[in-house]
Each structure stands twice: as C-alpha cells, then as structure tokens.
Amino acid sequence: MTDSLPPPRLDLLIHSPTPASLTPVLEQLLEASPVLTSKLAPDLHATFKQSPPKTYAELLDTAATLVAKWDVADQALFLGSHPRIGETIGLSSASAKEQQPGQGQQQTPGEVLKRLSMLNALYEEAYPGLRFVTFVNGRPRAEVIPELQSTLSLALDPPSASTPEPRLHSLREKLKIHPAGSGPWRSELQRGTEAMWAIAKSRLGKLGVQ
C-alpha cells in the first residue's frame, strides 16, 4: 500500500458499483480488518449514495457515526484491528511510523517494551474483548505506560533494567475485571474508538489531503 491517497475526488470512489473502492482508503486511514471490509465499507457506500462527502475528513466523520451505531461486539472487533502499543512486528506502514521513535529519539529500551507487553496482557484481561488504543501523538512509548497503568488502577515503579520486572501473576491478583457490556467496559470501548478516529485524522493530515 502506498503512503498516499487519491486526490479528494471522492466521487470516483463513492459512485463505484461496489464498496471495494473504499476499502483501501479505509485501511490506510484506519487498519485492515475483516469487519472493515464486510461491514464498514458497505455501510459507508450505502450512506454516500444519499449524502456523499466532499472531503476525506467528512468520510471519516461519517464512518465514526456509523461505527457508533453498531452493536458493541462489532465495535470491539473494529477496535481490535489496531495494533497494540509497543508491538514491533506485523505493523501497517502508518502504524510502524507512529510507533517508531521520532527524529533525535533513541530506540525504545527493551524494559519499556516488556512493560508494555505485560500491561497490554493485563488490560485485555481486565476488559475482555478490547484492546488498549491511545493517540500517541508523537509521544515516546515510555510515556504511554503511566496512562495504561492508570487505566488499570495499578501503581508500579517506572521500568528500569536495574530493577526486577513485576510478576504477571501477582499483578493479576490486583486486577479488577470489567465484564463485556458493563458500564466501565463500554466507557473504555468508547474511549478506544475515539482514539482510533483521532489517529485516523492525524494520518490524514500527514498525507496532506482534506
């Protein structure tokens, strides 16, 4: 997939006889996933026949409105298409750039990646079926750790190569589980999907189109 979008002549996409023309655009601004192909692209295509967007930003706004109306199971699948913070392999081109250190920054230390991996695992136990997504917005990965710990209500020492890593089983004992469909679970689902749209809008800005 190229790091560009077609010029904002969305009529070429919208008036295609199938939703397939929308899928590459959505995958670039969001992340590839079965629910994007099977549900979001067709839903958008049907909507645009009556009210076509004039810009890619409008396309994303319409997509966000549609996803918010889905049942929570489909929304969770959509959220789960985004990579975990701290992953280093299997990333889309856009995610790889977002998760790499910025110019002048050092590579992410191994202890930070280990801490993120552990916290991601705990998060997915605390919020079954969800994935932690946040708008990094240029922050180093280490700066996301306090946010993720706060979401889990876990107070941990900063990761350091000189201190032992907390044991996963001992942290699980402190973990509060929020069953799927519960109030806190739904709030976290909403927060995560809102972060996905913020990321998509940021990607759009970097591509230099509206």
N, C-alpha and C positions, 0 to 999 in steps of 0.2 A: 504494500500500500504506500502511495506516495505521500509526502508531507505537504500536500496542497489540497485545495478544494476547487471544484469548478467555479468559474465566475458566478456571482449571485444572480444567474438567470434560472431561477428555481422552476420556471415553467417547464423547462426541459426535463426536470425530474418529476414534477407533480403530475403532469399530464401523460406520463408513461402509462401504457395499458396495465402494468403490474407494479407492485410495490418494490420490486427488486432494485430499481434505480435508486431508491432511498437508502437501501441497506449500507452500501459503502460509506456514504456520508455519515450516517448514524454511528457506524462502527468507528470512524475516525474521531468523532467528537465525543463519543461515549466509550464503550468497549464492546467487542464482539460477544454475542451470546445467543443461545437458541431463542430465548424469549424476545430478544430484539428483532430477530428475523421473522419469527412466527406470529408475533403479536404487535409490537410497536410499529414496525414498518407498515403492515396492513392497516392498522388503526389510523396512522398519520395519512396514508394515501387516501383513505375514505374521507377523512376530515377536509383535506385540502381541495377536494373536488368542489366543496361549497365555499370555502374561505381560504384561498391559497395565500401563503406567507410571501412577503416581499423581500425578506432577508433571512439569513441563516439564524440570526438571533430570534426572530419570530418563530422559525421552525422549532427551535429548542424550547421556547416558551409553550408552544402548543403541545410538544411532546411531554413536557413536565405536567401539564394539565391532564393529559390523557393517563399518564402513569399514576397520578394521584388518585384516579378513579378506579384503578384496578383493585382486585382483591389483594389482601396483604401477602398471600402466598406468591403471587406473580411479582409483586413489588420486591419481595425478598430475593426471588430469583434474579431480578434485574439488578439489585444491589450487589448480589454475589458475583456478578460478572466483572466487577472491578478488582484489580489485584490487591493483595494485602500490602499494607505499608511495610517496607523492608524487604520485599521479595526482590530477587536479583536475576531470576531466570524466567523465561516464558512471558516476558512483558511485551505489550504492544509498543510500537515506536514512540507514541506520545507518552505512555507511562514510563518507559525507560528514561526518557529525557527528564521527566518530572521527578523521578526518584534518584537521578544522578546528582552528586554534589555540584553546586554552582561553580562558576569560574573563580579560582583562587581558594576554593574549599578543599580540604583533604578528603580522601576516601572515608566512607563510614567505617568506624572501628568495628572489629568483629564482636566485641562485647555488646555494642549497641544493637547489631543485627540479631544476636542471640536473645537479648531482652525483648526486642520487638516480636520475634518469633514466639516466645513464651507468652507475651501479653496477648498476641493475636489468638493463640490457642485458648487462653482463659476467656477472652472476650466471646469467642464462638461457643464456649460452654455456658457463659452467663446469659447470652442472647441467642438461643438455639435458632439456627437457620439464617442468622445475619452475619455480615462481615463488617469489620470496622473500616469505614471510609471517612477521610477528612480532607479538606482542601489544604494541602501542604503549602502552597503559595510561596515557594522558594525557600521554605524553612529546611534546615538540615534534619535528617531523620531523628537525631537525638532529641530535638525539640518537640517531637510528637509524643515521646514517651510519657511526660507528665500528663498530657491530655488523655492518653489512653489509660493510664493508671487512675486518674481522677474519675473517668467513666466507670471504672471497675471498683471504685472506692478502695483502692489498695495504695498504701503508703510504703514505698520502697526506696532504699538508698539509690543514688544515681549509679548506673552501671559503670564498673571500673575493672580493668584487667587485674588489679591488685586485691579485689575483694571477691569472695565466693558468690556465685550466682544463686539466688534463692531457689529452693527446690519446688518443682511444679506441684507436687502432691501437698506440700504444706500450704501453698497459696490457694489451692482448691478448697481447703477447709475454711478459708475466709471468704470464699466467693459466694455472692448472692445470685441465685438463678432466677431469671425473669422468663417465665414460660411464654412460648409463642402466642401472640394475641393479647397478652396482658398490657396494661397501660404503659409501664416503662418500656416494654418491648416495642410497642407501636411508636412511642416517642423517639426511640433510638432508630427505628426504621425510617421515620420522617427526617430525622437529623442527617442520617447517612445518605438518603436520596437527595436531600437539598445540597449536600456537599458534592454529589455527583454532578448536579447541574451547574454548580459554581465552577467545578473543574472543566466541564464542557465549554462554558462561556470563556474561561481563561484560554483554553485551546483555540477557540475561535479567534480570540484577539491575537494570539501568536501567529495565526495563519494569515492575518491581515485582511480578513473579509468581515462583512457585517451580517 
